[in-house]
C-alpha cells in the first residue's frame, strides 16, 4: 500500500509540475502579447499629431501624449496626476451635466506654457473599462490658432474687397454726372 501510494503521489506530483510549467508558459505568452499590445497602443498614441489626454472620472490627468505637450507647451511631467482645472481651467467646461455618452466638440481658448493664447478644437468622450463602466474621459484636441488667424485675414480681405467694389461703383456713379457737367461747362465756355 505504501509503495502504491508512493507511486500515485509521484505521478500526481509530476502531473502538477507539468501543469505548472504549461501554465507558466501560457502566462509568459499572454504577458508577451499584452506587452506587445501595450507597446503598439503607446506607439499609436505617441505618433499621432493630435493631442490626446485621458483623465480619471474626477478630472485627474492620467496620460498626456507628445502632441499634447507640443500643442499646449506643458511638459508631461508637469501635468500628469494633477487636476485638469489646475492647469487647463477652460477644459472644465467639458465636465458639465451634459449627457456623458455622446462625444462633445467645441473650440476653447487656453494659455500655453509660455502664456500665449492658443485656440483648440476639442472633443471629449467617456473612457470606459472593459465592462462598459465609465472610468474617466478622453480629450482629443488640435491647435486651430493658425487656421483661425487665416479665417480672420480672409474675412478682412473680403471686407476690403467689398469696400473696393463700393468705391469703384461710387466713383463710376460720380464720374458720369461730372462728365456731363464738364461737357456742359466746356460748351458754355466756347459760347461765351
MARSE-587486 format. One record per residue (C-alpha): residue number from 1; residue in one letter; chain; x, y, z. Coordinates in steps of 0.001 Angstrom, whole numbers. Layout:
BEGIN
(NUM,'A','A',(X,Y,Z)),
...
% end
This chain:
BEGIN
(1,'X','A',(0,0,0)),
(2,'X','A',(2856,2373,872)),
(3,'X','A',(4645,1658,-2377)),
(4,'X','A',(1459,2113,-4374)),
(5,'X','A',(686,5391,-2611)),
(6,'X','A',(4291,6498,-3244)),
(7,'X','A',(3881,5890,-6997)),
(8,'X','A',(486,7612,-7073)),
(9,'X','A',(1923,10576,-5167)),
(10,'X','A',(4937,10706,-7524)),
(11,'X','A',(2640,10544,-10538)),
(12,'X','A',(405,13316,-9164)),
(13,'X','A',(3420,15464,-8287)),
(14,'X','A',(4876,15114,-11780)),
(15,'X','A',(1460,15904,-13258)),
(16,'X','A',(1126,19028,-11104)),
(17,'X','A',(4669,20135,-12002)),
(18,'X','A',(3944,19601,-15707)),
(19,'X','A',(699,21598,-15439)),
(20,'X','A',(2523,24358,-13597)),
(21,'X','A',(5134,24521,-16414)),
(22,'X','A',(2365,24728,-19036)),
(23,'X','A',(599,27420,-17025)),
(24,'X','A',(3811,29431,-16664)),
(25,'X','A',(4493,29138,-20381)),
(26,'X','A',(943,30229,-21210)),
(27,'X','A',(1207,33108,-18737)),
(28,'X','A',(4506,34239,-20283)),
(29,'X','A',(2957,34115,-23763)),
(30,'X','A',(-32,36151,-22586)),
(31,'X','A',(2235,38673,-20841)),
(32,'X','A',(4304,38974,-24002)),
(33,'X','A',(1178,39503,-26114)),
(34,'X','A',(-109,42059,-23599)),
(35,'X','A',(3217,43901,-23597)),
(36,'X','A',(3223,43978,-27404)),
(37,'X','A',(-328,45372,-27452)),
(38,'X','A',(601,47935,-24817)),
(39,'X','A',(3656,48949,-26847)),
(40,'X','A',(1517,49223,-30000)),
(41,'X','A',(-1082,51327,-28166)),
(42,'X','A',(1587,53672,-26797)),
(43,'X','A',(3259,53926,-30215)),
(44,'X','A',(-29,54869,-31870)),
(45,'X','A',(-905,57454,-29210)),
(46,'X','A',(2565,58993,-29342)),
(47,'X','A',(2675,59019,-33169)),
(48,'X','A',(-499,60986,-33888)),
(49,'X','A',(-312,64748,-34423)),
(50,'X','A',(-3410,65241,-32298)),
(51,'X','A',(-3202,65954,-28588)),
(52,'X','A',(-4573,63059,-26528)),
(53,'X','A',(-5200,63365,-22815)),
(54,'X','A',(-7037,60959,-20535)),
(55,'X','A',(-8391,61816,-17123)),
(56,'X','A',(-9992,59983,-14273)),
(57,'X','A',(-13691,60373,-13642)),
(58,'X','A',(-12822,63148,-11169)),
(59,'X','A',(-10589,65090,-13591)),
(60,'X','A',(-7078,63909,-12651)),
(61,'X','A',(-4844,63770,-15766)),
(62,'X','A',(-3521,60239,-16346)),
(63,'X','A',(-1962,60341,-19843)),
(64,'X','A',(-650,63188,-21983)),
(65,'X','A',(953,62397,-25349)),
(66,'X','A',(3811,64194,-27146)),
(67,'X','A',(1469,66133,-29431)),
(68,'X','A',(-387,67403,-26350)),
(69,'X','A',(2950,68583,-24937)),
(70,'X','A',(3811,70378,-28197)),
(71,'X','A',(360,71968,-28618)),
(72,'X','A',(-46,73181,-25035)),
(73,'X','A',(3595,73901,-24235)),
(74,'X','A',(3331,71957,-20963)),
(75,'X','A',(5685,69030,-20313)),
(76,'X','A',(4072,65690,-19475)),
(77,'X','A',(5663,65543,-16028)),
(78,'X','A',(4141,68913,-15139)),
(79,'X','A',(574,67791,-15853)),
(80,'X','A',(279,64063,-15155)),
(81,'X','A',(-1556,63197,-11915)),
(82,'X','A',(-2722,66792,-11465)),
(83,'X','A',(-6290,68057,-11616)),
(84,'X','A',(-7213,69274,-15088)),
(85,'X','A',(-8805,72509,-13794)),
(86,'X','A',(-5499,73425,-12076)),
(87,'X','A',(-3692,73513,-15432)),
(88,'X','A',(-6387,73899,-18087)),
(89,'X','A',(-9272,75710,-16420)),
(90,'X','A',(-11139,76043,-19736)),
(91,'X','A',(-11291,72261,-20148)),
(92,'X','A',(-13506,72033,-17066)),
(93,'X','A',(-16439,73183,-19226)),
(94,'X','A',(-16379,69696,-20778)),
(95,'X','A',(-17228,68101,-17447)),
(96,'X','A',(-20684,69620,-17012)),
(97,'X','A',(-24012,67871,-16572)),
(98,'X','A',(-24343,67047,-20260)),
(99,'X','A',(-25069,63535,-21483)),
(100,'X','A',(-21815,61652,-20874)),
(101,'X','A',(-22500,59009,-23521)),
(102,'X','A',(-22057,61276,-26523)),
(103,'X','A',(-18890,62933,-27742)),
(104,'X','A',(-18886,66709,-27343)),
(105,'X','A',(-16937,69044,-29603)),
(106,'X','A',(-16155,72693,-29189)),
(107,'X','A',(-13443,75292,-29507)),
(108,'X','A',(-11767,76707,-26449)),
(109,'X','A',(-9037,79242,-25794)),
(110,'X','A',(-6197,78377,-23435)),
(111,'X','A',(-2898,79919,-22479)),
(112,'X','A',(31,77694,-23365)),
(113,'X','A',(3083,77088,-21185)),
(114,'X','A',(4556,80438,-22302)),
(115,'X','A',(1339,82349,-21620)),
(116,'X','A',(439,82754,-25298)),
(117,'X','A',(-3195,82260,-26350)),
(118,'X','A',(-3962,79057,-28256)),
(119,'X','A',(-7275,78135,-29881)),
(120,'X','A',(-8037,74425,-29615)),
(121,'X','A',(-10613,72313,-31388)),
(122,'X','A',(-11549,69740,-28754)),
(123,'X','A',(-13602,66614,-28421)),
(124,'X','A',(-14298,64726,-25215)),
(125,'X','A',(-15612,61197,-24920)),
(126,'X','A',(-16199,58912,-21966)),
(127,'X','A',(-13380,56488,-21134)),
(128,'X','A',(-14855,53105,-20265)),
(129,'X','A',(-13444,49946,-18774)),
(130,'X','A',(-13916,46517,-20357)),
(131,'X','A',(-17288,46161,-18641)),
(132,'X','A',(-18634,49396,-20130)),
(133,'X','A',(-18457,51387,-16902)),
(134,'X','A',(-17177,54949,-17293)),
(135,'X','A',(-13861,55416,-15517)),
(136,'X','A',(-12806,58773,-16935)),
(137,'X','A',(-12621,60920,-20048)),
(138,'X','A',(-10620,61039,-23271)),
(139,'X','A',(-9871,64531,-24557)),
(140,'X','A',(-8624,64894,-28109)),
(141,'X','A',(-7543,68314,-29358)),
(142,'X','A',(-5823,70138,-32210)),
(143,'X','A',(-4290,73592,-32458)),
(144,'X','A',(-6593,75772,-34596)),
(145,'X','A',(-4797,79067,-33928)),
(146,'X','A',(-3247,79426,-37402)),
(147,'X','A',(-6484,78368,-39112)),
(148,'X','A',(-8466,80949,-37124)),
(149,'X','A',(-5915,83651,-37995)),
(150,'X','A',(-6197,82753,-41695)),
(151,'X','A',(-10003,82873,-41432)),
(152,'X','A',(-9782,86360,-39874)),
(153,'X','A',(-7429,87531,-42649)),
(154,'X','A',(-9751,86089,-45279)),
(155,'X','A',(-12720,87865,-43699)),
(156,'X','A',(-10760,91159,-43663)),
(157,'X','A',(-9826,90632,-47320)),
(158,'X','A',(-13469,90043,-48206)),
(159,'X','A',(-14484,93234,-46405)),
(160,'X','A',(-11732,95224,-48119)),
(161,'X','A',(-12758,93794,-51493)),
(162,'X','A',(-16364,94802,-50821)),
(163,'X','A',(-15254,98323,-49851)),
(164,'X','A',(-13176,98479,-53047)),
(165,'X','A',(-16172,97437,-55153)),
(166,'X','A',(-18339,100035,-53429)),
(167,'X','A',(-15697,102737,-54007)),
(168,'X','A',(-15378,101780,-57668)),
(169,'X','A',(-19166,101868,-58073)),
(170,'X','A',(-19377,105223,-56304)),
(171,'X','A',(-16586,106656,-58450)),
(172,'X','A',(-18359,105437,-61582)),
(173,'X','A',(-21653,106934,-60439)),
(174,'X','A',(-19966,110257,-59660)),
(175,'X','A',(-17920,110309,-62876)),
(176,'X','A',(-20950,110130,-65185)),
(177,'X','A',(-22686,113280,-63827)),
(178,'X','A',(-19330,115065,-63544)),
(179,'X','A',(-18550,114231,-67170)),
(180,'X','A',(-21843,115729,-68322)),
(181,'X','A',(-21296,118823,-66134)),
(182,'X','A',(-17764,119162,-67505)),
(183,'X','A',(-19094,118836,-71039)),
(184,'X','A',(-21749,121484,-70356)),
(185,'X','A',(-19174,123840,-68839)),
(186,'X','A',(-16927,123417,-71877)),
(187,'X','A',(-19837,124178,-74202)),
(188,'X','A',(-20729,127257,-72182)),
(189,'X','A',(-17089,128276,-72204)),
(190,'X','A',(-16966,128023,-76010)),
(191,'X','A',(-20137,130153,-76442)),
(192,'X','A',(-19082,132839,-74090)),
% end
